[in-house]
Amino acid sequence: MSLKINIVLLLILTVFNCSELDKLTEFDITKDFNTTIEIAIPDNNGGSSSSLSESTTIDISTNEEIKKNLDLIQNITINTLTYEISNFTGAENAAITNASFNIGEISIAVNDVNLKQSDDNNTIYSIDDTNQLKSIATYLKNNTSVTITISGTLSATPVTFDVIIELDSTFTIDVI
């Protein structure tokens, strides 16, 4: 009986120690990746609506510490994904409708945005769907860069504005 207890205790200690050892071989890198999509749509047919589709790329290997450890990335967590409209000029009540972001293979529908009001109020919009954020993280774990495309319909033209995108991520690196 005593031998069985000793074996069970030894197994528990071994498992516990392996888990603790694994934690000692990991470290996190938290990084904000920012990019801007510059949009300039001229006057189309007397200021009528126009479709929009513009892209940019985020490359995680631009961070030297991440680049050195690409093969050792154990996990990626998207802490926040936000966007903001900035530097708006153009038709007073112009809005983006039927809008979406395509981030890699993930499509994210977003609410209609009044461009001037959003810029004036410095509104920061957040993508909060946990499943979408996990999908983006999985995509980034398998690809060092991701293309982000905003598409939708502009209710009026001409317009010029920027879409500032911020992707705050934590990379867990396991050196063993």
C-alpha positions, 0 to 999 in steps of 0.5 A: 500500500505504501509503495502505491502511495509513493508511486502516485505521489511521485507521478503527481510531483512529476506532472506538476514539475513538468507543467511548472518547467513548461511555464518557465520556458515561455515568455510573452511579447505584447505588440500593437500593430497599427496601419492606416488605409487612406481613402480618396473617392472623387465626385461620382455622378454629382455626389451620388453613392459609390462602392469602396474597397481598399486594403492594407497589410499588417506583417508581424515579422516587422517586430524583431523579437517576434521575427526571431521567434516565429517558429517558437510561437505557441499561441497568439491572443488578439487583445483588442482590434479597433478602427477609427476614422480620421482626417475626413473631408468631403460630403457633409453627411457621407456615411459608409453602409453595408461595410465589412472588414476582411482580415485574411480569410475572416469577414467582419460586418460592421455598423454604418458609420457617419464619417464626419461625425465619427472623425469629429468625435474621435470615435474608436470602434472595437471588434469584440467577437471572440470567435472572430478574434480567435480566427484572426489569431489562428490565421496569424499563427500560420501566416506572418502577414495579413491583408485587411480590406475595408469594403462597403458603400459610400452614401455620397462623394467626394470623400477623403479619409483615413481608417486607422486600424490597431491590432493589439496582440500577445504572442506566447513564445515557448523556447523548449 
